[in-house]
């Protein structure tokens, strides 16, 4: 298993392959700033919850890398500890007593794997998309190793966009996404 | 390939895989119209436990039933991994209940939760197969469970996805889905178990594909589901498949998408099984529960001990599709 390229996004910093990317804003505003700089042509971004925006923008930057272009990922496997808790909390507010207006647009984001779907749509990845809830990021490595282990099976991807993608509050998030090759 | 060595279902229709299978055979359904649950603003049709169940104890009971036939205790072994399949867990918390379940059985490994929308129960079995085939564990306890809440019911009502009456999968008159609650467990091992009282099977292949089309609507070409079917049928022809357990939510778009995927894969003449008129859509439990019942249905089709191939397929929000093939 070889890490080809890596991005880390925190509310106050972005680091691509060890090099910091300068940003002028922080938190949710920073994700919009990055969207305008690296995508800009995908208005669906503004319908997404923060978890999806985070994963979307991390994938956007990572997959523009020349190293990613040489062998594009066929699968997206992400994990976190708190599932879709930030958007779950937002949805709960719409069904509280005395203020009952459940929103289908919010409800659809109350699943953590929606971010993998958003990235798949954007980059036309029709291979595997999976989302795991784990106590520690190290556990994901074992899952990825087992996923890649039998390279003769058509269903076991060999180039994966993988990593940790978590958002607990609007301005409290962390993503570490990698492009991983099996060689 | 990995071996099923035990399974169980706990649903409003009964306790144990056999009780649930007999209920389905007798045509009993857990679906009822409810007017006084979850502060619902309108009546809704769902399969709910008469007595509300707590998530963790329900899962624990399901695992206990699944391992009753096991000769040796495997749940507390370091060679066993617990995998929980759920969408909303215990009141939106997924990892804590998984840890409580593994801890209850004295298992030393941090558990894995698969949260891949409505495909979770099939994806969790694929995760189990990969971990066992890679030699990382000898046994995997796959628990699927969801209990219904105001959160889920209001969301599907807002989505206009619920049928006001018992659902009709693959019927031209279908009006939407019904929600359900259940817990189901399958134990997989690297080695078979001798002298089982239950019908068992081998998990032969599994595949997950995204439509890359829409986060809440199925693909109009059934692309992801079709690719899953082709992967799990690799080396076989459609005539080798004896039964397909479809997702069959009875929403207009899901069932049509599955029909297209089945036709593209050459499976239009293969018998299908749709179980949601009995259990509703049990979400994180669906893939586990429906695999068990498909295996038991397929077991009845066995003639002269000839093995039967059965595919279980699911699709979910996020554009994700999954399928497994089992041999019974």
Interface residues (C-beta under 8 A of the other chain):
Chain A: X76 X81 X82 X83 X85 X88 X91 X92 X95 X97 X100 X102 X103 X104 X107 X108 X110 X111 X112 X113 X114 X116 X117 X118 X120 X121 X123 X124 X125 X126 X127 X128 X129 X130 X131 X132 X133 X134 X135 X136 X139 X142 X143 X145 X146 X147 X149 X150 X153 X154 X155 X156
Chain B: X39 X41 X87 X88 X89 X92 X94 X95 X98 X99 X110 X111 X112 X113 X114 X115 X116 X117 X123 X126 X127 X130 X131 X133 X134 X136 X150 X151 X154 X155 X156 X157 X158 X159 X160 X205 X206 X207 X208 X209 X210 X211 X212 X213 X214 X215 X216 X223 X224 X227 X231 X232 X234 X316 X317 X318 X319 X320
